[in-house]
Amino acid sequence: MTTFSLTPLSFSIFLQGLLLGFGLIVAIGAQNAFVLRQGLRREHIGSVVLFCALADAVLIAAGVLGMGQALGQSPLLARTLALAGALFLGIYGWRALKRAGQSNRLEAASGSVRLGRGAVLAQAAAFTLLNPHVYLDTVLLVGSIGAQQPSNLRGWFVLGASSASVAWFSLLGFGSRRLAPLFAKPLAWHVLDGLIGLTMFALSAMLVRHALFGF
């Protein structure tokens, strides 16, 4: 049973979820470009941000709860997935540091035809749910890592990872007019990718410790 009393341990788990969520979601991609575009156009941005954040939260919760049930029945599987997750995070961190040395930018595609709310949400659903990486990131990776947490504190991990999605999509959508010039500069992505890489390495090391020595 999940409890939501704030303790140093629960805050630490919340922070792990938050950092992991930010590390996975802050990247140049079609979904982020779409949210940025809708923000620049001021077109149903509240609905788009809400849909993307809720979709992430549902997938994260499903992953953590489903993985938690499976891993609770097999300690060996739990340890194996923890080490596999640590390896994935290490590779992800290395790729982020590699991207930090490249010239990347996030640009929103232009368009003059205004769409209704339903059409915009259909596009948001396509960018979110038809991307196979979203299931790898939220259900498998975040789910398996969240399932490693103490069962009564997994809710804090889900809350942290989901909060990263809410914060990022809100920032990208509602702050788009201020952020668009920043995200069009390679230097911003150099710094972001560098921080993401270091964060992923730290989380990977923490996951290895959890797999070998427990919590």
Disulfide bonds with the S-S distance in Angstrom:
none
